[in-house]
């Protein structure tokens, strides 16, 4: 069976700044799969940035968009894809159940100090702006149990994107829905 005919989705989860979007794009190139970012899909459908949605309509509205308009639609796709999720999407038990039913969840773990350094001057992330310093660490720790509910965990701290992609492919090679499709060479 050609992997493009399979419905199994690959969900990359993790805290903001863990590398979901960057790793997802690199993995998509290697596997020749579409890469869809839940935050970008919401921005496109609403015509507003995530930051503006949080500011104008609030976080509860944004979380409803994640589940109702975005995640449910992605889970129904007929074509296999890599889905990079917003950092808070996993907090909802419904969202985790949708992801587990329609695919594989891989949590990209990154040390909080490393994330903090990566995002030091990032003004595009509303929860970072609302939760500076210790509140940021508290938010990270509060989400950790939900991230760890993933099927697999990969530590991205201090690793290159090609190495992370190799680790993901190592996992996918051993899964029936992906196995034979991951035999490409990675540079």
C-alpha positions as CSV (number, residue, x, y, z in Angstrom):
1,X,0.0,0.0,0.0
2,X,1.3,3.5,-0.9
3,X,1.7,5.7,2.2
4,X,-0.2,8.5,0.5
5,X,-3.3,6.3,0.6
6,X,-3.1,5.6,4.4
7,X,-5.1,7.6,6.8
8,X,-2.7,7.4,9.7
9,X,-1.7,11.0,10.8
10,X,1.5,11.9,12.6
11,X,1.0,14.5,15.3
12,X,4.0,16.4,16.6
13,X,3.2,17.9,20.0
14,X,5.3,19.8,22.5
15,X,5.7,23.1,24.3
16,X,6.2,26.3,22.3
17,X,9.7,26.5,21.0
18,X,10.4,22.8,21.2
19,X,10.8,22.6,17.4
20,X,7.5,21.2,16.2
21,X,7.2,23.4,13.1
22,X,10.9,23.2,12.1
23,X,11.1,19.4,12.6
24,X,7.7,18.9,10.9
25,X,8.8,20.7,7.7
26,X,12.1,18.7,7.6
27,X,10.3,15.4,8.2
28,X,7.7,16.3,5.5
29,X,10.5,16.8,2.9
30,X,12.1,13.5,3.7
31,X,8.8,11.5,3.7
32,X,7.2,13.5,0.9
33,X,4.1,14.2,3.2
34,X,2.0,17.3,3.6
35,X,2.8,19.2,6.7
36,X,-0.1,21.1,8.3
37,X,0.3,23.4,11.3
38,X,-2.8,23.8,13.4
39,X,-2.0,27.4,14.4
40,X,-1.4,28.4,10.7
41,X,-4.7,26.8,9.7
42,X,-6.6,28.7,12.4
43,X,-4.9,32.0,11.3
44,X,-5.8,31.3,7.7
45,X,-9.4,30.4,8.4
46,X,-9.9,33.4,10.8
47,X,-7.9,35.9,8.9
48,X,-6.2,36.9,12.2
49,X,-2.9,36.0,13.9
50,X,-3.0,33.7,16.9
51,X,-1.8,36.7,18.9
52,X,-4.8,38.8,17.8
53,X,-7.2,36.0,18.4
54,X,-6.0,35.7,22.0
55,X,-6.2,39.4,22.4
56,X,-9.6,40.0,20.8
57,X,-11.5,36.8,21.3
58,X,-9.6,35.1,24.2
59,X,-7.9,31.8,24.7
60,X,-11.2,29.8,25.2
61,X,-12.3,30.8,21.7
62,X,-8.9,29.8,20.2
63,X,-9.0,26.4,22.0
64,X,-12.5,25.8,20.5
65,X,-11.2,26.6,17.0
66,X,-8.3,24.1,17.6
67,X,-10.7,21.3,18.3
68,X,-13.9,22.0,16.4
69,X,-12.6,23.6,13.2
70,X,-9.1,22.3,12.9
71,X,-8.3,19.1,14.6
72,X,-11.5,17.3,13.8
73,X,-11.2,18.3,10.1
74,X,-7.5,17.1,10.0
75,X,-8.5,13.8,11.6
76,X,-11.0,13.2,8.7
77,X,-8.4,13.8,6.0
78,X,-8.1,11.0,3.4
79,X,-4.5,11.6,2.9
80,X,-1.7,10.9,5.4
81,X,0.0,14.0,6.8
82,X,2.3,15.4,9.5
83,X,0.4,17.7,11.8
84,X,2.3,20.2,13.9
85,X,0.2,21.2,16.9
86,X,-0.1,24.3,19.0
87,X,1.6,23.9,22.4
88,X,-1.7,23.9,24.3
89,X,-3.7,21.6,22.1
90,X,-2.9,18.5,24.1
91,X,-4.4,19.9,27.3
92,X,-7.9,18.9,26.1
93,X,-8.6,15.2,26.7
94,X,-10.9,15.4,23.6
95,X,-8.0,16.6,21.5
96,X,-5.7,13.9,22.7
97,X,-8.4,11.2,22.0
98,X,-8.9,12.5,18.5
99,X,-5.2,12.4,17.8
100,X,-4.7,8.9,19.2
101,X,-7.7,7.6,17.3
102,X,-6.5,9.1,14.0
103,X,-2.8,8.8,14.2
104,X,0.4,8.7,16.2
105,X,1.4,11.3,18.7
106,X,5.1,12.1,19.2
107,X,6.0,14.6,21.9
108,X,9.0,16.7,21.1
109,X,10.5,17.4,24.6
110,X,12.9,20.2,25.1
111,X,14.5,21.5,28.3
112,X,12.6,24.5,29.6
113,X,15.8,26.6,29.9
114,X,16.6,25.9,26.3
115,X,13.1,26.9,25.2
116,X,13.3,30.0,27.3
117,X,16.6,31.0,25.5
118,X,15.1,30.3,22.1
119,X,12.0,32.5,22.8
120,X,13.7,35.2,24.8
121,X,12.8,37.9,22.3
122,X,9.8,36.3,20.6
123,X,6.8,38.7,20.8
124,X,4.5,36.5,18.6
125,X,3.4,34.0,21.3
126,X,0.6,35.3,23.5
127,X,1.0,32.8,26.3
128,X,4.7,33.7,26.6
129,X,3.8,37.4,26.9
130,X,1.1,36.6,29.5
131,X,3.3,34.2,31.5
132,X,6.8,35.6,31.8
133,X,9.5,34.1,34.1
134,X,8.2,31.6,36.7
135,X,4.7,31.7,35.3
136,X,6.2,30.4,32.0
137,X,7.9,27.5,33.8
138,X,4.7,26.8,35.7
139,X,2.7,26.6,32.4
140,X,5.3,24.2,31.0
141,X,5.1,22.0,34.0
142,X,1.3,22.0,34.0
143,X,1.2,20.7,30.5
144,X,3.9,18.1,30.9
145,X,1.6,15.2,31.9
146,X,-0.5,15.8,28.8
147,X,2.6,15.8,26.5
148,X,3.7,12.6,28.1
149,X,0.5,11.0,27.1
150,X,2.0,10.7,23.6
151,X,2.8,7.4,22.0
152,X,6.5,8.4,21.8
153,X,8.8,11.0,23.3
154,X,11.8,12.5,21.6
155,X,14.2,14.8,23.4
156,X,15.1,17.7,21.1
157,X,17.3,19.5,23.6
158,X,20.7,20.3,22.0
159,X,20.0,18.1,18.9
160,X,20.1,19.1,15.3
161,X,17.0,18.9,13.2
162,X,18.4,16.1,10.9
163,X,19.2,14.0,14.0
164,X,15.6,14.5,15.4
165,X,14.2,13.5,11.9
166,X,16.3,10.4,12.0
167,X,15.0,9.5,15.4
168,X,11.4,9.9,14.3
169,X,12.0,7.8,11.2
170,X,13.6,5.1,13.3
171,X,10.3,5.0,15.2
172,X,8.1,5.2,12.1
173,X,10.0,2.4,10.4
174,X,8.7,0.0,13.1
175,X,5.1,0.9,12.8
176,X,2.8,-0.8,10.3
177,X,1.2,2.4,9.0
178,X,4.5,4.0,8.2
179,X,7.1,1.2,8.1
180,X,8.1,0.6,4.5
181,X,7.5,4.3,3.6
182,X,10.4,5.6,5.7
183,X,13.3,4.0,3.8
184,X,14.6,7.3,2.3
185,X,18.1,8.4,3.0
186,X,18.5,11.5,5.2
187,X,21.3,13.9,4.6
